[in-house]
Amino acid sequence: MANTETSLSLADLAAQRPRTVAIAAALLLCNAVLLAIVWIAFPTHVESNGAQLFFIILWLSVAISVFRGISWVRYGIVAVLVVFVVEVLNAGQPVTQVQAMNFGDQLSRCTAVAAIVLLFLPPSHSWFKKVKAAYAES
């Protein structure tokens, strides 16, 4: 019976998902779709098919995880963006490095930053804490 109560609690929490989390998950899903469209429509703009596929799968799985309330994924997104920033800064010419990126990659990074901001707003943060506590009880 405890599992049923926990399941109902998780279902209630899913119903209480803040709009900020839903929007952030949608933005991350759009990232995956955007990268897939660029890959199909403009294959010459893609430097590495393996990397493109990796990031499509990454953003898709991150969007699903965020929507389900898996809190640690937010920090994973931050880590990916920090690696990108360090890569750009190490290039020596950061502005030139960003300008050399195709539009899809630039839009993808901006979308990820917007999603991160939404995922760390107070309503999102408190919801993730509640979901984490509900998972811990199960």
N, C-alpha and C positions, 0 to 999 in steps of 0.2 A: 504493500500500500504506500510505502514511503516513495517508491519510484513513481507512482501515479501522481502523488502530490507534487513531486519535483517536476514531472512532465507538465503538469498544469501550471506550475510556477514559471517554467521556461516558456510555455505558450503565452502566458500572461505578459511576460517580459517582451516577447516577440511582438505582441500587440501594442506594447508601450514604446516600441522603438522610436527614438526621436527622429524628427524630420532631417536633422543634420546628418545622422548616420545613414539614412536612406539615400540622401542626396550624394553623400560621399561614396557610397557603394555604387551608385549609378555612374558617378564620374569615373571611378576605377574600371567599371565595366566598359564605359565609353573608351577608355584608354586601350583596352584589349581590342575592341572593335576597330578603333582608329588605326592601330598598328596593323591589324589584319587587312584593312582596306588599302593602306599604303603599300603593304607587301604585295597585294594582288594587282592593284591598279598602277603602281609605279615601281616595278621590280628593280629598275635601275637605280632608284634612290636608296635601296637597301644595301648596306655594306656587307652584312653577314646574315644569311638565311637562318643559321642556327641561333644567333643572338636575337633575331626578330621573333622567331618561334618561342624562344625562352621567355622574352618579355610579354608576348601575347598570353602565354600560359601563366606567367607570374601575375599579371594584372587581373586575369580572369579568376584565378584562385584567391587572390587578395580580396577582390570584390565580394566573392561568396563568403569568405571568412569574416570580413567586416560586417556584412549583413547579418550573419549568424551570431555576432557578438563576441568573436574571439579577439580579445583585447590585445594580446601581444603582437598581433599582426600590424597594428599601428606603428609600433616601434621598428618593425621590419621595414616598413615603407620609409620611415625616417632614415634608416641605415642605408637603403638603396639610394635615396636622394643625397645623403652625405657623401657616399662614394662618388656619385656623379659630380658633385661640387668640387671635391678634392681632385678628381680627374681634370676638370676644366681649369682649376687654379694651377695645377701642375703643368699645364700645356704651355705656360709662359704668356700666351696671348688669350686671356679668357674671353674677351669680346669676340675676337676672330673665331675662336673655337665654337662659341655658341652660334655665331652667324653661319658657320660652315655646316651646322646641323640642318637636316631637312626640316621642313615645316611640321611634318607629322611628329618627329621627335621633340621639337620645341613645344608643340601643343601638348604632347604627352607629359612632359616634365611639368609644365604649368598646371595641367589638370591634376597631377599627383600632389603638387603643393597645395592647391585649393582643397583637395580631399583631406590632406593632413590637417589643415587648419580646422576644417569642420569636425574632424574626428577627435580633436583635443579641446573643443569648446566644452564648457561646463555641463550642458545637458547630455552630450555624448559621453563624456568621461564618467559621469555618475551612472549612466545606463550600463556602460561596460563593467563597472564595478558590481552592479546588481547581478548582471548575467554571470560574471565570474563567481560570485558567491553562490548563485543557484547551481552552477556546474559543480562547485566544490561539495555541495550538499548531496549531490547524486552519486 
